Amino acid sequence: MRYIGSKVTLLEQIKEIIDEKVCGNEKVFLDLFAGTNSVAEYFKSEYEVITNDILYFSYINSKAIIENNDELKFEKLGFNPFDYLNDEENVSKYKGSYYYTENYTPLGDAMYLTVENGKRIDFIRNTIETWYQNEKLSEYEYYYLVSSLIEAIPFVSNITGTYGAFLKHWDKRALNKLIIKPFSVINNNFNNKSYNQNSNILAKEIKSDICYVDIPYNNRQYASNYHLLENIAIHNKPDLKGKTKIFDWSHLKSEYSMKLKAFKSLEDLISNIDTIHLIFSYNDEGIIKYDDLLMLFEKYSIDGNVKVVKIPYRKYKSKLTSEKIELYEYIFYIQKKEFNDLKEEDKFSTKKVSKWQPNKEKYIKSPLNYVGGKYKLLNQIIPLFPSNISTFVDLFSGGANVGINISANKHVFIDMNSKINEMFRYFAEQDSEELITRIQTRINEYELSKTNEQGYKIFREQYNNNPNPLDLYVLISFSYNYQIRFNNNMRFNNPFGKNRSHFSENMKNNLIDFTNRLHNMNYSFQDSYFQDVDLSNLDEDSLVYLDPPYLITTGSYNDGNRGFQNWGIKQEQEMYSLMKNLSERKIKYALRNVITHKNNENFLLKKFISENKVAVNHLNYSYHNSSYNTTRLKSEEILVTNYNTDTFKLL
Ligand SMILES: C[S@@+](CC[C@H](N)C(=O)[O-])C[C@H]1O[C@@H](n2cnc3c(N)ncnc32)[C@H](O)[C@@H]1O
């Protein structure tokens, strides 16, 4: 549906921001101003989704495509409702109310719809209602049918986009026959939920991990612009007024479309939203000014930081200077709440395991918490590995998220970041409980906390004068984004993670699990550039997993490599040589990489794929399983293997 402020064109940008910020444990995505539900539907492949909108037609659509997970069978009805409702003979036999025809067509002095389509709508809407009242339809079947009717109406409406007015002459599209069509529904196996309330009230009652806020931004009220659809969805046949044939919509007025109330309403809303990640979109032509928005988000951000992405959408010529002025769409991101405040028992909705979520019970998470830690897609990568592995080589092991979760006779973790490896070697030698006590002692000695920046700086100085793995871990635990950054003199220089980073319960548990797992593994951590590694001892049951820096992204995790060698074309090609050599020796490998990102393509990798016997496995499963066209895919993650991922035989 064409809808004012629809965000179908911004989905990828919104996802990019979310993917950059999430830690991997987030479950619930809330879309508070869902409209066409396009954003909610997009994220349904990945998260349990809650939607809300003050308009009822948005709500019934959400009931049908978001809350509902099932392919509907219409068993009680016993026949295909679409065939029945689109059948002209049934329309002509219909004897019920003609309320819609009498109001929205020339029979009621209006030209929103032709008389023929008016009659079809009367027949379809009343028949669906009767079926539902006679218990021939389940709740979701009912919403699904009403929603398919609402979706069909704009295609035959005699308007320029909204129902603020109808055209005085028949537009060609209005003369088409109204046909209702089924649509597809994504099943994410979660208890998704739809609401139909004022968001400012709902925000006080529910929690989420990720909340998307897409308020109206100008003075065009949605209720008056879409009144016809709303009226047909609600179906209580009120008296309609004036030339535009509108019902009394005063209760649906949105404060976000009122100049004097918009900002106050927004502040009230933002202050009450209980979430970790808050994403907000707006544009240059909106009632609330950019600077006011920035100030507001700074105020409610956990650390005062606001990420803003500006997307150009329109240019116009200034009347004064005749200069071209660019207008922007904005996406704001703030972190509102601590990641680790999220307790299972506080969760709003019950959790079921989805196909696309890492199963917390199953995988161990690295005790290094940094953004870009590769935990999230484990459940997609691990099934692509053979199950009987003699030696698992994690060639760019970083936080060791992958290797630690693989069962093999022997594990070799290789990374040029000797500091991380040194830390892991140290962890592996400690009793986990004792390790926690030592960490706690250092925290107490330096009075480290989320707010004590001075203490952090003193501790960092102390570490740089006397570097050791225990203190490095403690330092990282309080540093910005938990990142491990060194300057070229190998002095740790990451700033303080104010109001945010600390050695949390989650990190503590991850560290204990991680250490205990190491105790039961035959492992080695080697500090080495991948070019220098000796892989001569591998046999045919070995697997080399490669997760190098990605040539075409500037992922923030690359920051973890500061002070170490950079990644470029030379390194990329040396890596391909290593992979070719493995294939010649009949040793399996799996390369994780990004093949397209925004407008960039990794041509070298494409060439490598076309010239070698490899399988390409697509990782961001959620995109591929949604109803969206894959041509929109902008960041495409893949796992390239030199073996078949079903048979695990070399190609
Ligand atoms: C910009 S649109 C959302 C567009 C949506 N993201 C999409 O892609 O279709 C804003 C929506 O907010 C709804 N709305 C306005 N004020 C509201 C309020 N106070 N509570 C809940 N919904 C409201 C409108 O009905 C409208 O659907």
The ligand as an ORCA input file, in Angstrom:
! r2SCAN-3c Opt
* xyz 0 1
  C       5.093      7.465      9.712
  S       3.742      6.407      9.903
  C       4.463      4.839     10.116
  C       4.875      4.199      8.853
  C       5.369      2.794      9.000
  N       6.665      2.724      9.626
  C       5.425      2.122      7.644
  O       6.521      1.804      7.143
  O       4.364      1.905      7.088
  C       3.123      6.816     11.459
  C       2.008      5.941     12.013
  O       1.764      6.336     13.342
  C       0.389      6.168     13.664
  N       0.143      7.016     14.856
  C       0.093      8.359     14.909
  N      -0.038      8.764     16.185
  C      -0.064      7.654     16.951
  C      -0.170      7.422     18.351
  N      -0.266      8.416     19.216
  N      -0.165      6.147     18.783
  C      -0.053      5.117     17.907
  N       0.042      5.292     16.595
  C       0.030      6.540     16.108
  C      -0.290      6.544     12.382
  O      -1.567      5.956     12.323
  C       0.674      6.025     11.317
  O       0.287      4.758     10.870
*
